[in-house]
Each structure stands twice: as C-alpha cells, then as structure tokens.
Amino acid sequence: MRSGFGNVQVGIVLAVAMMLGAGEASATPLTPFRYEGQAQRHCPHDQVVWLDFRKGVYYGRGQRRYGQGFDGSFVCLSEARDSLYRRSLLGLR
C-alpha cells in the first residue's frame, strides 16, 4: 500500500518537472541594448525597434519617437513581440 502511494508522488513530481521545463525552453529572453548598432549585431536578420518599457509599446525606425526617451532600449522586433509588447501606431507613415 505504501509503495503505490510513493509511485503516485513520483509521477506527480515528474509531471510538474516536465511542465516547468517546457515553459522555460519556450520563453524568448528580451535583450535590451543602449545603442542601435549593438541590437542590430545581436539580431542581424531581424528589424531593430525602440522599446518603451513604461508604455509597453515599440516604435519602428520611421516613427517620431524611435530612439527617444529615458525609459526605453533598442531590441529585436521578434523579441519585443514574443515578450508581448505591442506596436505603437503614433507616427506611422
């Protein structure tokens, strides 16, 4: 009777460990950079955007607020999207 209960505990522990491991593997880290060139070297095949941490939005190169402000950094577009930041519609041409 005791060994059956132990097997259930082991199974639960393994299931939880697998779920935690799967979540960590699928997360994309957000790597902020101070300079645009640094971000472009980090992701040479992706677009670089200006991420405003306070507002939770990002700006593309043609937008007025691109590279402006104290609460932001240059990041790769794919990382910004994966981190659930949204595109700003201000200043789009």
C-alpha positions in Angstrom: 0.0 0.0 0.0 2.8 2.4 0.8 4.7 1.7 -2.5 1.6 2.6 -4.5 1.3 6.0 -2.8 5.0 6.6 -3.4 4.6 5.9 -7.1 1.8 8.5 -7.4 4.0 11.1 -5.7 6.9 10.3 -8.0 4.6 10.6 -11.0 3.3 14.0 -9.9 6.8 15.3 -9.3 7.9 14.1 -12.7 4.8 15.7 -14.4 5.4 19.0 -12.6 9.1 19.0 -13.6 8.3 18.3 -17.2 5.8 21.2 -17.3 8.2 23.6 -15.7 11.0 22.6 -18.1 8.8 23.0 -21.2 7.8 26.6 -20.1 11.4 27.6 -19.7 12.5 26.3 -23.0 9.8 28.1 -25.0 10.5 31.6 -23.4 12.4 34.1 -25.5 14.6 36.4 -23.5 14.3 40.1 -24.1 17.8 41.6 -24.6 17.8 45.4 -24.4 20.7 47.5 -25.9 21.7 51.1 -25.4 22.8 51.6 -29.0 21.0 50.6 -32.2 24.2 49.1 -33.7 24.5 46.7 -30.7 21.0 45.5 -31.2 21.5 45.0 -34.9 24.6 42.9 -34.3 22.6 40.8 -31.8 19.9 40.1 -34.4 21.4 40.7 -37.9 18.4 39.2 -39.7 15.7 41.0 -37.7 14.4 44.6 -37.5 15.6 46.7 -34.6 12.9 48.7 -32.7 12.8 51.1 -29.8 11.0 49.6 -26.9 9.3 52.0 -24.4 9.2 50.0 -21.2 6.9 52.4 -19.4 4.2 52.5 -22.1 4.6 48.8 -23.2 5.0 49.7 -26.9 7.7 49.6 -29.5 8.5 52.1 -32.3 9.9 51.4 -35.7 12.7 53.4 -37.4 10.4 55.7 -39.3 8.4 56.7 -36.2 8.9 60.0 -34.5 9.6 58.5 -31.0 12.1 56.0 -32.3 15.2 56.2 -30.0 13.6 58.9 -27.8 13.0 58.8 -24.1 14.7 57.6 -20.9 12.5 54.5 -20.3 13.5 52.5 -23.4 16.1 50.5 -25.2 16.8 49.1 -28.7 15.7 45.5 -29.0 15.0 43.0 -31.8 11.4 43.1 -33.2 10.9 39.3 -32.7 11.9 39.5 -29.0 9.6 42.5 -28.4 6.7 40.7 -30.0 7.4 37.5 -28.1 7.5 39.5 -24.8 4.0 40.7 -25.6 4.9 44.4 -26.3 2.6 46.0 -28.9 3.4 48.2 -31.9 2.7 51.9 -31.4 0.5 53.5 -34.1 1.8 57.0 -33.4 3.8 58.5 -36.2 3.2 55.8 -38.8 3.5 57.0 -42.3 
